[in-house]
Amino acid sequence: MKITETIFQDGTHKWVAIVRDPDKPNFLVDTNEYLVTHGGQGMLLDPGGAEIFPAVFSALSSEFDPSALAAVFASHQDPDICSSLALWLEFNPKMRCYVSWLWNSFIPHFGGTAETFISIPDEGMDINLAGLTLRTVPAHYLHSSGNFNLYDKVAKILFSGDVGAALLPADQNGLFVEDFDKHIRHAEGFHRRWMGSNEAKRRWCERVSQLEIDMLCPQHGAIYRGADVQRFISWFDDLQVGIVKG
């Protein structure tokens, strides 16, 4: 089963990281899922692939009643993001899925009906979770052409999807980045290849630098916190991306 760790809590307002499944097959990329709760409702961010659904469901159930999940947020269309969607909907058919309008006829191949999907416009939108406002932050072409992060102004947390991701070796399994220079070596190749536009990267860095962020939470790897948040943004801003060898 995956590990759960609460990274923020203020009353019913809570962020739970669902990470590090020791039983995951080695051929699957490791993923982080995040649960946001407020006022008795929950939203699951990038719920993961079908292959890991049992591990994520079990871990989430230890923290929250899955029948109270109001929605999932899909940062983009990749299978490791949301191919488990049909399994979540089987458990809770009324659950909604927030996703870029670009993918609202593609992701239904994973499951759901026309009523399941709430399209996010390119400029982003606010999502209301039982009175808590969550802001979708455009991150197009980083790496998907229809891509969003999710910002919680109260918790000062940015769920950054693939931005900030690192493909870590098995012996680096901590929840938080502890040694930035050591950690970022495992992020560089990923960002150079997966991130397709230097212009989009620059716009993202400018946009998120205006937000108060205590934690930057990627879908792969460890969480950046404190000074390492701005350190990552500056590192990413200087990095040349969209590079292919050969």
ChimeraX attribute file (.defattr): number of C-alpha atoms within 10 A of each C-alpha:
attribute: neighborCount
match mode: 1-to-1
recipient: residues
	/A:1	18
	/A:2	22
	/A:3	18
	/A:4	20
	/A:5	15
	/A:6	14
	/A:7	15
	/A:8	16
	/A:9	14
	/A:10	10
	/A:11	9
	/A:12	12
	/A:13	19
	/A:14	17
	/A:15	23
	/A:16	21
	/A:17	23
	/A:18	24
	/A:19	26
	/A:20	21
	/A:21	18
	/A:22	12
	/A:23	10
	/A:24	15
	/A:25	11
	/A:26	9
	/A:27	6
	/A:28	11
	/A:29	11
	/A:30	21
	/A:31	23
	/A:32	27
	/A:33	25
	/A:34	26
	/A:35	22
	/A:36	24
	/A:37	24
	/A:38	19
	/A:39	13
	/A:40	14
	/A:41	20
	/A:42	24
	/A:43	24
	/A:44	22
	/A:45	26
	/A:46	28
	/A:47	28
	/A:48	24
	/A:49	19
	/A:50	19
	/A:51	15
	/A:52	22
	/A:53	18
	/A:54	14
	/A:55	18
	/A:56	25
	/A:57	17
	/A:58	14
	/A:59	20
	/A:60	23
	/A:61	12
	/A:62	10
	/A:63	13
	/A:64	17
	/A:65	12
	/A:66	19
	/A:67	15
	/A:68	14
	/A:69	21
	/A:70	19
	/A:71	23
	/A:72	23
	/A:73	25
	/A:74	26
	/A:75	30
	/A:76	28
	/A:77	22
	/A:78	14
	/A:79	16
	/A:80	20
	/A:81	24
	/A:82	26
	/A:83	24
	/A:84	22
	/A:85	26
	/A:86	17
	/A:87	18
	/A:88	23
	/A:89	18
	/A:90	12
	/A:91	11
	/A:92	16
	/A:93	14
	/A:94	15
	/A:95	21
	/A:96	20
	/A:97	25
	/A:98	22
	/A:99	24
	/A:100	27
	/A:101	16
	/A:102	17
	/A:103	18
	/A:104	19
	/A:105	11
	/A:106	11
	/A:107	21
	/A:108	16
	/A:109	12
	/A:110	15
	/A:111	17
	/A:112	21
	/A:113	12
	/A:114	9
	/A:115	10
	/A:116	18
	/A:117	23
	/A:118	16
	/A:119	16
	/A:120	22
	/A:121	14
	/A:122	18
	/A:123	12
	/A:124	18
	/A:125	16
	/A:126	14
	/A:127	16
	/A:128	11
	/A:129	19
	/A:130	14
	/A:131	10
	/A:132	16
	/A:133	15
	/A:134	18
	/A:135	18
	/A:136	27
	/A:137	23
	/A:138	25
	/A:139	30
	/A:140	24
	/A:141	19
	/A:142	26
	/A:143	21
	/A:144	17
	/A:145	16
	/A:146	21
	/A:147	28
	/A:148	30
	/A:149	25
	/A:150	25
	/A:151	23
	/A:152	19
	/A:153	15
	/A:154	13
	/A:155	18
	/A:156	14
	/A:157	21
	/A:158	26
	/A:159	25
	/A:160	25
	/A:161	27
	/A:162	27
	/A:163	26
	/A:164	25
	/A:165	23
	/A:166	23
	/A:167	20
	/A:168	19
	/A:169	9
	/A:170	9
	/A:171	6
	/A:172	12
	/A:173	13
	/A:174	13
	/A:175	19
	/A:176	15
	/A:177	19
	/A:178	14
	/A:179	9
	/A:180	14
	/A:181	9
	/A:182	10
	/A:183	17
	/A:184	18
	/A:185	13
	/A:186	16
	/A:187	19
	/A:188	19
	/A:189	15
	/A:190	17
	/A:191	23
	/A:192	18
	/A:193	15
	/A:194	18
	/A:195	22
	/A:196	20
	/A:197	17
	/A:198	19
	/A:199	11
	/A:200	17
	/A:201	25
	/A:202	15
	/A:203	15
	/A:204	21
	/A:205	19
	/A:206	14
	/A:207	13
	/A:208	19
	/A:209	14
	/A:210	8
	/A:211	14
	/A:212	15
	/A:213	22
	/A:214	17
	/A:215	23
	/A:216	25
	/A:217	29
	/A:218	23
	/A:219	26
	/A:220	23
	/A:221	28
	/A:222	24
	/A:223	25
	/A:224	24
	/A:225	19
	/A:226	11
	/A:227	11
	/A:228	18
	/A:229	22
	/A:230	19
	/A:231	14
	/A:232	19
	/A:233	21
	/A:234	14
	/A:235	13
	/A:236	22
	/A:237	18
	/A:238	13
	/A:239	15
	/A:240	16
	/A:241	22
	/A:242	15
	/A:243	14
	/A:244	8
	/A:245	4
	/A:246	3
